[in-house]
Amino acid sequence: MNQINKIWQKIDPFSLRVRLTIGIAAFSTLGLGSLAIWTTWKMQQILINSHKYNIERIADRLPRDVQIYSAMMSPEQGLQKSVDSLINTNTFIWIKNPENKIIAKSNNWDELSDTAASELMSLTEMSVKPQVTKVKQRYFVLCGGSLPIKGNVLGNLFVVQDVTREQTMYLAMVQSLGIASSLVIIIISVAIAFYIQRSLKPLRQLSHMTEVISAADLPEAQLSIDKAPSEVKELAQTFNMLLSRLSQSWEQERQFVSNVSHELRTPLTIVHGYLQSVLRRQNNLTPTQLEALETAALEAEHTIRLLQDLLDLARADSGYLHFNIDPCVLNDLVIEVVGMAHKYSDRQIIIESTNQTIEVKADYNRLKQVLLNLIDNAVKYSEADTPVIVKLHQQGEEATIQVFDKGYGIPLQHQSRIFERFYRVDENRNRSTGGSGLGLSIVKTLVESMGGSVSVRSRLGEGSVFTISLPIS
Ligand code: ADP
């Protein structure tokens, strides 16, 4: 039951597969159904209609025969003679006078059971058009009408033919035809569903291939499917052209960001340098001028850092970011970075590591940049009286550096997105911290370029832990 439920939930009513299957199955049902109805109708014609025609002919001929015989003998004798001459096997005739009394009948009634015979003869009226009726488990074609002789109505004529054998055969054939058609429709529908599933496989392949293409793969991304219908191959070709156009515009955008960052960074660094030197020789500045200059220097510094980050990301994207990969002792690196962090902030930063020396293969300066970024975030997104902990650990072939804070934490739905460029969780709170939303994407790019990985674990209101894993050297 559970299994059926699962399969049922997997079926998408709007999918091409379901729509095509339902469409083709409906058309097959319509086609087969029409064929079955036509066959049924034809069978009825063959089996029953000849009998209907027969009794209609008898009902038509009897009045004429009676008239002919009545000229030679008494009307009663003429009537009986006509009836006797017209009957054949399984055909029964009787005539009732206006008082509803039988005045003549065929002499073959003993072929029928008494109950069926008496039920038939008790009928007082019959339609002029022959009809099939069931009487006591037997089927009869009946028709009747008035019997006029020389202008006078002699009585009512009843003609009946036993068609039990034909009707039973007909009903059995209709039943078999119904069962066979339903089975064929079910088999055709299942076969169509499988065939459509197979035919749509190349489209699914195409979709899976497209799904895994990231911005970094764009220049080499090519979709190719063997053994696909020409329409799907054509679609893959169109996708390939689209990918190449995307790749070109992505490249142009990267180039633009890289150029702009580079062009802006140099003059801004000069401005920042001048501001710093004026601030150093600040003897005759008023407090307002001093505050304005300090704000300008701080903003210039933020912007230079932002431009540097943009430049690094653009270079990493185009594969031009240079790395000096050498063995580095993580214990020394952590002590140095924590020392640097203390210059900017008086936050308590605790290092927890074993006495064991942990050595990884990485770019020392880039790794310092990564760790400084994480410690900077830990300080920015926690209260001033909470400590930041940096833990060093080695397990097997992997070394980890973890940065713990007891800060605001990151809501679960944002945790997978904070490594995206310019993604910031709470814009209102973050504005005061002065970040740009690029720090963690730089961290991720640098760590992954050095063969490592970065992850986050966080609880809202309790704090966060960022873990960098690197292969040991
Ligand atoms: P920003 O320049 O805004 O710090 P990041 O890329 O470094 O940019 O971080 C992205 C977002 O992730 C931040 O805006 C912040 O909301 C969240 N974040 C990063 N580190 C932490 C942390 N230690 N604690 C809570 N939130 C964090």
Residues whose N, C-alpha, C, O or C-beta is under 5 A from the ligand:
A	BS01	ADP	N377 A378 Y381 G407 G409 I410 I418 Y423 R424 V425 D426 N430 G435 S436 G437 L438 G439 L440 S441 S464
